[in-house]
Amino acid sequence: MTLINESHPEEFILLGFADRPWLELPLFITLLITYPTALVGNIIIILVSKLDPRLHSPMYFFLTTLSCLDICYTTSIVPQMLFCLGSSTKTISYTGCVIQLYFYSIMGCAESLLLAVMSFDRYVAICRPLHYTVIMNQCICILLVSIVWLGGMAYAFSEVTVTFQLPWCGVNNLDHLVCEIPVMIKTACGEKKANELALSVVCIFLLAVPFCLILASYASIGHAVLKIQSSAGRKKAFGTCSSHLIVVLLFYGPAISMYLQPPSSITRGQPKFMTLFYGVVTPTLNPFIYTLRNKDVKGALGNLVRSIFSSK
């Protein structure tokens, strides 16, 4: 299946906030601050998890994978957003749009699946503690992460490819800051009902089903935590799981509101604000949520800082 059809434009014009030009400078400054913050925060999580032997566990293996995903996720869209907001030339080539959409879709889908895997890890750790090391062994962890990446690639190569088969009829204005599937479908001409239905069905399996499984896992976790007699044990379990639950709500809330509705019914301005939230805000907050609410990570980070200064 080829990506390029005869009607595709040479480039797309990203309208961004052309209807609200007063927003462009504040958003540009905000992104200029949050993007490096997201990169540094996630890199620190990766370094701490790798360098501290106490964090060589399945939970931190998945957390490291989440940080890698967040780095790639934000990098696939934020530079384009900065260019769109800070330049008078608000265009992206057709090929650039295809590449961006592939990477953005892979990372977004993989993160959705990974959050479900992380909830399963917490479920096993708290509800099946005696079998944790047997169930969550190294091979299973690598297998689960491989499924996450393969699932993201399968979604991107199927959904993005089908989206770019739609005729464009000379239309090249995208009411967005980046290329995103619902906006691309809404902008294309011709019959789009099949594409909208396919997107909704796929996103039910990739967003709604994992979200429901996560909620079911945490219902069981909550029941198990209440049975823990030690107040310190309850507090540690609650702190670890609440961090993950906050990340889940921050990611799935905007994503579900964006993808589980027909693209034709998306209101103007909604895609831009939703993308800013789950594509920029959530990856930036993730390292702080896990660091501030996790004593192990804070202790490892403190040890790393002390070792750096002591070596100097």
C-alpha positions as CSV (number, residue, x, y, z in Angstrom):
1,M,0.0,0.0,0.0
2,T,1.5,3.3,-1.0
3,L,1.2,6.4,1.1
4,I,1.1,9.0,-1.7
5,N,-1.9,9.5,-3.9
6,E,-2.4,11.8,-6.7
7,S,-4.4,14.4,-4.8
8,H,-2.0,14.9,-1.9
9,P,-0.7,18.5,-1.4
10,E,3.1,19.2,-1.3
11,E,2.8,20.7,2.1
12,F,0.2,21.4,4.9
13,I,-0.4,24.8,6.4
14,L,-0.7,24.4,10.2
15,L,-3.2,27.1,11.3
16,G,-2.4,26.7,14.9
17,F,-3.8,29.6,16.9
18,A,-4.3,31.9,14.0
19,D,-7.7,32.8,15.4
20,R,-6.1,33.6,18.7
21,P,-2.8,35.2,17.9
22,W,-2.4,36.6,21.4
23,L,-1.9,33.0,22.7
24,E,1.1,32.2,20.5
25,L,3.8,34.0,22.4
26,P,2.8,32.7,25.9
27,L,2.5,29.2,24.5
28,F,5.9,29.5,22.8
29,I,7.5,30.6,26.0
30,T,5.7,27.8,27.9
31,L,6.9,25.1,25.5
32,L,10.4,26.6,25.5
33,I,10.4,25.9,29.3
34,T,8.5,22.7,29.5
35,Y,10.2,20.8,26.7
36,P,13.7,20.9,28.2
37,T,12.2,20.2,31.6
38,A,10.5,17.1,30.3
39,L,13.7,15.9,28.7
40,V,15.8,16.5,31.8
41,G,13.3,15.1,34.1
42,N,12.8,11.8,32.1
43,I,16.6,11.5,31.6
44,I,17.1,11.8,35.3
45,I,14.6,9.0,35.9
46,I,16.4,6.8,33.4
47,L,19.8,7.5,35.0
48,V,18.6,7.0,38.5
49,S,16.9,3.7,37.7
50,K,19.9,2.4,35.9
51,L,22.6,3.5,38.3
52,D,21.0,2.6,41.6
53,P,21.0,-1.3,42.1
54,R,18.1,-1.0,44.5
55,L,15.9,0.2,41.6
56,H,16.7,-2.8,39.4
57,S,13.2,-4.2,39.6
58,P,10.3,-4.7,37.1
59,M,8.5,-1.6,38.4
60,Y,11.5,0.7,37.6
61,F,12.2,-1.2,34.3
62,F,8.7,-0.2,33.2
63,L,9.2,3.3,34.6
64,T,12.4,3.7,32.5
65,T,10.6,2.5,29.4
66,L,7.8,5.1,30.2
67,S,10.5,7.9,30.4
68,C,12.0,6.8,27.1
69,L,8.6,6.9,25.5
70,D,7.9,10.3,26.9
71,I,11.1,11.7,25.5
72,C,10.3,10.4,22.1
73,Y,6.7,11.4,22.4
74,T,7.4,15.0,23.1
75,T,10.3,15.2,20.7
76,S,8.0,14.0,17.8
77,I,5.7,17.1,18.2
78,V,7.1,19.9,20.4
79,P,9.9,21.1,17.9
80,Q,7.1,21.4,15.2
81,M,4.9,23.3,17.7
82,L,7.7,25.7,18.5
83,F,8.3,26.3,14.8
84,C,4.6,26.8,14.2
85,L,4.2,29.3,17.1
86,G,7.5,31.2,16.7
87,S,7.6,31.6,12.9
88,S,5.5,33.3,10.3
89,T,6.0,30.2,8.0
90,K,3.5,27.7,9.5
91,T,4.0,24.8,7.1
92,I,5.1,21.2,7.2
93,S,5.9,19.1,4.1
94,Y,3.7,16.2,3.2
95,T,6.6,13.8,3.9
96,G,7.3,15.5,7.2
97,C,3.7,15.2,8.2
98,V,3.7,11.5,7.4
99,I,6.9,10.9,9.4
100,Q,5.7,12.9,12.3
101,L,2.3,11.1,12.4
102,Y,4.0,7.7,12.4
103,F,6.3,8.5,15.3
104,Y,3.6,10.3,17.3
105,S,1.1,7.5,16.8
106,I,3.7,4.8,17.7
107,M,4.6,6.6,21.0
108,G,1.0,7.4,21.9
109,C,-0.3,3.9,21.4
110,A,2.8,2.4,23.1
111,E,2.3,4.6,26.2
112,S,-1.4,3.6,26.5
113,L,-0.4,-0.1,26.5
114,L,2.5,0.5,28.8
115,L,0.4,2.1,31.5
116,A,-1.8,-1.0,31.4
117,V,1.2,-3.2,31.8
118,M,2.4,-1.0,34.8
119,S,-0.9,-1.4,36.5
120,F,-0.6,-5.2,36.1
121,D,2.8,-5.1,37.6
122,R,1.4,-3.2,40.7
123,Y,-1.5,-5.7,40.9
124,V,0.9,-8.6,41.0
125,A,3.2,-6.9,43.5
126,I,0.4,-6.1,46.0
127,C,-2.2,-8.8,45.4
128,R,0.2,-11.7,44.7
129,P,3.4,-10.7,46.5
130,L,4.7,-14.3,47.1
131,H,4.5,-15.0,43.4
132,Y,5.8,-11.6,42.2
133,T,9.4,-12.6,41.3
134,V,8.1,-15.7,39.5
135,I,5.4,-14.0,37.5
136,M,7.3,-10.7,36.7
137,N,10.6,-12.3,35.8
138,Q,13.0,-10.7,33.4
139,C,11.8,-12.6,30.4
140,I,8.2,-11.7,31.0
141,C,9.1,-8.0,31.5
142,I,11.0,-7.9,28.2
143,L,8.2,-9.7,26.5
144,L,5.6,-7.3,27.8
145,V,7.7,-4.2,26.7
146,S,8.2,-5.8,23.3
147,I,4.4,-6.3,22.9
148,V,4.0,-2.6,23.9
149,W,6.4,-1.4,21.1
150,L,5.0,-3.9,18.5
151,G,1.4,-2.8,19.4
152,G,2.4,0.9,18.8
153,M,4.0,0.1,15.5
154,A,1.1,-2.0,14.3
155,Y,-1.4,0.7,15.1
156,A,0.7,3.4,13.5
157,F,1.4,1.5,10.3
158,S,-2.2,0.5,9.8
159,E,-4.1,3.6,10.9
160,V,-1.7,6.2,9.5
161,T,-1.3,4.4,6.2
162,V,-5.1,4.2,5.8
163,T,-5.5,7.9,6.8
164,F,-3.1,9.0,4.1
165,Q,-5.1,7.1,1.4
166,L,-7.9,9.6,1.8
167,P,-8.2,12.2,-1.1
168,W,-7.3,15.7,-0.1
169,C,-8.9,17.5,-3.1
170,G,-6.4,20.3,-2.9
171,V,-7.1,21.1,0.7
172,N,-4.0,21.7,2.7
173,N,-5.1,23.7,5.8
174,L,-4.9,21.8,9.1
175,D,-6.5,23.5,12.1
176,H,-3.8,22.2,14.4
177,L,-0.3,22.7,15.6
178,V,0.9,19.2,14.4
179,C,-0.3,16.4,12.2
180,E,-2.8,14.2,14.1
181,I,-5.1,11.4,12.8
182,P,-8.5,12.8,13.8
183,V,-7.7,16.2,12.3
184,M,-6.3,14.6,9.2
185,I,-9.5,12.6,8.7
186,K,-11.7,15.7,9.3
187,T,-9.7,17.7,6.8
188,A,-9.7,15.1,4.0
189,C,-12.6,15.1,1.5
190,G,-14.6,12.2,0.1
191,E,-16.2,9.3,2.0
192,K,-14.7,9.1,5.5
193,K,-17.2,7.1,7.5
194,A,-15.2,3.9,7.2
195,N,-12.0,5.7,8.5
196,E,-13.9,7.2,11.4
197,L,-15.4,3.8,12.3
198,A,-12.0,2.1,12.1
199,L,-10.4,4.8,14.3
200,S,-13.1,4.5,16.9
201,V,-13.0,0.7,17.0
202,V,-9.2,0.6,17.2
203,C,-9.1,3.2,19.9
204,I,-11.7,1.3,22.0
205,F,-9.1,-1.5,22.2
206,L,-6.1,0.8,22.7
207,L,-7.6,3.3,25.1
208,A,-10.9,2.3,26.6
209,V,-10.1,-1.4,27.2
210,P,-6.7,-0.7,28.9
211,F,-8.2,2.1,30.9
212,C,-11.0,-0.3,32.2
213,L,-8.4,-3.0,33.0
214,I,-6.4,-0.4,34.9
215,L,-9.4,0.6,36.9
216,A,-10.2,-3.0,37.6
217,S,-6.6,-3.6,38.7
218,Y,-6.7,-0.7,41.1
219,A,-10.0,-1.8,42.5
220,S,-8.3,-5.1,43.5
221,I,-5.2,-3.2,44.7
222,G,-7.3,-0.9,46.9
223,H,-9.1,-3.9,48.4
224,A,-5.7,-5.6,49.1
225,V,-4.1,-2.4,50.6
226,L,-6.9,-2.1,53.1
227,K,-6.1,-5.6,54.4
228,I,-2.4,-4.6,55.1
229,Q,-2.1,-4.4,58.9
230,S,1.1,-2.3,58.9
231,S,0.4,1.4,58.5
232,A,3.8,1.9,56.9
233,G,3.1,-0.9,54.4
234,R,-0.3,0.7,53.5
235,K,1.3,4.1,53.1
236,K,4.1,2.8,50.8
237,A,1.7,0.8,48.7
238,F,-0.7,3.8,48.4
239,G,2.2,6.2,47.5
240,T,3.5,4.0,44.8
241,C,0.1,3.2,43.2
242,S,-1.3,6.7,43.6
243,S,1.6,8.0,41.5
244,H,0.7,5.6,38.7
245,L,-3.0,6.3,39.0
246,I,-2.4,10.1,38.6
247,V,-0.3,9.5,35.5
248,V,-3.1,7.3,34.1
249,L,-5.8,9.9,34.6
250,L,-3.7,12.7,33.1
251,F,-3.0,10.6,30.0
252,Y,-6.3,8.7,29.4
253,G,-8.7,11.5,30.2
254,P,-7.7,13.9,27.3
255,A,-6.9,11.0,25.0
256,I,-10.2,9.3,25.4
257,S,-12.1,12.6,24.9
258,M,-10.1,13.2,21.7
259,Y,-10.1,9.8,20.0
260,L,-13.3,8.1,21.1
261,Q,-15.6,10.5,19.2
262,P,-16.0,10.8,15.4
263,P,-13.5,13.2,13.9
264,S,-16.3,15.1,12.2
265,S,-17.8,16.0,15.6
266,I,-14.5,17.5,17.0
267,T,-15.0,21.1,17.9
268,R,-12.5,23.8,16.7
269,G,-9.7,24.3,19.2
270,Q,-10.2,21.0,21.0
271,P,-7.4,19.0,19.2
272,K,-4.8,21.7,20.0
273,F,-5.5,21.9,23.7
274,M,-5.9,18.2,24.1
275,T,-2.6,17.6,22.3
276,L,-0.8,20.1,24.4
277,F,-2.1,18.3,27.5
278,Y,-1.4,14.6,26.8
279,G,1.6,15.4,24.5
280,V,3.4,18.0,26.5
281,V,2.0,18.5,30.0
282,T,1.7,14.8,31.0
283,P,5.2,13.8,29.9
284,T,6.6,16.8,31.7
285,L,4.8,16.0,35.0
286,N,5.4,12.3,35.0
287,P,9.0,12.5,36.4
288,F,7.9,14.9,39.1
289,I,4.9,12.8,40.1
290,Y,7.0,9.6,40.4
291,T,9.9,11.4,42.1
292,L,7.9,13.4,44.6
293,R,5.6,10.5,45.6
294,N,8.2,7.7,45.7
295,K,10.7,7.5,48.5
296,D,12.9,5.0,46.7
297,V,13.3,7.3,43.7
298,K,13.9,10.3,46.0
299,G,16.5,8.4,48.0
300,A,18.3,7.2,44.8
301,L,18.2,10.7,43.4
302,G,19.7,12.1,46.6
303,N,22.4,9.5,46.6
304,L,23.2,10.3,42.9
305,V,23.5,14.0,43.7
306,R,25.7,13.4,46.8
307,S,28.0,11.1,44.8
308,I,28.4,13.8,42.1
309,F,29.3,16.5,44.6
310,S,31.5,14.3,46.7
311,S,33.5,13.2,43.6
312,K,34.0,16.9,42.7
